Amino acid sequence: MPATSKLRQKKQGITPFRRLLMSVLIGLAIAFGIRWIPGLMAPGAGMSTSELLEKTRQECLFHFSTEGKLPSSLAVLSGSDGNPPLDPWGNPLELEVLGPLSCRVRSVGLDGLPDSDAQGDDTWIDFDMASLAREVTNRELKTLNRAIEVYNRSIVPNDGPLPSSYTDVLVSLSLCGLIDNRHGKYNTDGWGRAYQVAGAPFHKVRSLGAQPDPPTEASASQKTPT
């Protein structure tokens, strides 16, 4: 082949096939990049899945300790920005309620789909709030009974004694500004049971407690990445 023909081929640049191949590779890179970007920008980015699950577990325990109930979703936790935390693949962590005082936080892994067994790529941590239930109950009982004492000492002459129903007691204490029960914080004790009222007309709130008593320290189990 003449030298001029070879030189002309070199000057032709990238062939259509090479352009197509480069377009495909760039498209794949963008697609995978978009999937990873949310996870990189999320709070807790840079953490391993196990570290993120443990951090979320601690936030769930703190929520229960301060609010007296399990979080309704991971979006309400103090460390969130109104959205569930994202795992390293950009998928939102999932909260599953396993019982009155126990729940599971799950990462669905790279495939973004929950597994039906332990053979998939999901990672999760199970934990319960039993060790905090007594602490929460004692704190709420102290607040409630102090509010009742203030009501009986200062308000009874004007508004009369408290009603016999616990629900009505909560309404009366709330209307007087002695407790804040807008989110139902004082509806139940730490074990999820309704408080009891005794000793009318002056009343005292009590809890039936755990049946059986809760363990003395928190239990936690988890499936870790392989």
N, C-alpha and C positions, 0 to 999 in steps of 0.2 A: 504494500500500500504506500502511495507517495507520502512524503513527510508533511506536505501541506494538508492532506486529509486528516492525519493524526492530530495536527495542531488545531484544525477546525473543530474536531470532536472535543478536545480539551476546553476550548473556549465556549462550548455550548452550555456549560454549567450543570446544574442539578437536573436529572432526568425526571419525567412525570412519576415514575415508580418510586423514586427516592422521596419526592415531595409527598406522595401518598403515605409512605412508610413513616416519615417524620410527623405528618399530621396525626396519624394514629397514635404514635408514641406520646406526642404532646397532649393529646386528648386524654389518654390514660393517666398521664402524670397529673393533669388538672383535676380529673375525677377523683383520684385517690387523695390529692392534696386537699380538696374541698371537704372530704370526709374527715380528715384529721384536724383541720383548722379549728372547728368548734372546741375540740378537746384541748387544744393548745392554748386557747384564749379563755377557757373556763377557770373559775376559782379552783385552786388546788392543782392547776396544770403543773406537770412535772412530777407529780406523785405517782407511785405505782398503784395498781388497782387495790392491793391489800391495804396500803396506807390510806387511800381515799375511803375505803369501806370503814376502816377503823375510825377515821376522823368523823365520818357521818354517824357512826354508832355513838360516839361521844356526844355529838350534837343532839341526837335523839334522846339520850339519857338526860342531858341538860334541859331539854324541852319538857320532859316528863317531870323532872324535879321542880321546875318553876311553874308549869301550867297544871300539873296534876293529872295529865292524861297523855295518851300516845299522840304523836303528831298526825294530823289528818293527811298530810303529804310531806314529801321532803322539801317542797317549795316554801314551807312555813318555818323552816329551821332558821336559827339566828345567823348561821354562817352563809345562808343562801342570799341571792339577789332577787328573790321572787320566782326563781326557776329551780328545778331539781339540779343537783350537781351532775356534771358530765364526767363519764369515765374517759380513759385515755384514747378511746376510739370515737369520742364525740357523742356517745349515746347517754341519755339521762339515766341515772340510777333509779331503780324501782323499789318502792316500799311495799312489803306484803305483811299484813297483820296475820299472825299465826294463832293468836289467842288473846284473852283479855289483857295480858301483860307482856306478851312476847311478839316479836316481829322479825322480819328478815329484810336486809338491804342487799339488792342484787345488781350486779353488772352483767349485761347480756352479752358482753364480749364483742369480738370483731365482727361476727355475722349479724349483730343487731337483733337477734331473735332469742326469746327465752327457750331454754332447754327443758325437755320433759324428764330428764334423768341426769345423773351425775357424770355422764360420759361426754357431754358437750363442752363448750368453751365458757360457759357462765361461771362467775365467781360470786360468792355471797357470804354473808356473815349473819348468823342467828344470835339473838340476845333477848333477855327479858328484863323487866323493870321491877321484879319482885323485891329486890333488896332496897329499892327506893320507896316502895308503897307505904311502909310504916312511917318513914320520915315525912313523906308528903301528907299523910293522914294526920300525924301529930301536929304538923305546922298549921294545917287547915282547921283542925279542932281548936287550937289555941286562938286563932283569929276569930272563928265563929263564936266561941264562948265568951271571949272578951267583948265582942260586939253586942252580944246578948246582955252582958253585965251593964254596959254603957246604956243600952236601950232601957233596961229595967230601972236604972238609977236616974236617968235624965228625961226619958220620954214617956214612960208609962202614965204619969198623971194627966197628960194631955191626950194621948192617943189610945190609952187602954192597954191591957196586957197583950203579949204576942199570941197569935192564933195557935191552935194545936197541931196543924199540919206543917210538916217541914217545908213543903213548897211555899206555903203562905208565910212562914217565918223568913225564908230567903227574900221574898218580895218585900216584906216590911223592913228588913235590915237594909236592903238595897235602896228602897225609896228614901230612907233616912240618911243615906250616904255612909253607912257604917261598913259596908262591904261592896266590892265591885264584882257582880256576878253576871256581867253582860255576856260572857262567853261560856257560862255554865260551869265555871271553875269549881264551885262549891256544891254542885249537884250530887256528886258521888265522892266516896273516899278513894284512897290510892288503889284499892282493889276493884274499883268499878261498882261498888255497892252503895245504895242510897244510905245517907246518914239517918240516924234515928233521933227522935226528940223525946225527952222524958222530963218529968218534974214540973208540969204545968201548975200554976200559970207563969212561973219564972223561967222555966225551961233550962235544959242543958243538952247540948248535942253530943252524941256519942257514935262510935263506929263499932260494928260487929267484928271488925278485924278480919284477918286472913283465916281461911279454912282449908288446909292447915296453915300454920305460920309460914311466912316466906323464908327462903334461905337467908343466911346471914351475909352472904356476899354475892355480887352479881355473877351470873354464869354467862359464858359466851362460847359459841362454837362457830367454826367457819370452814368453808371449803376454800382452799388456797389454790392459786394457779399452779399447774404442773409444769 
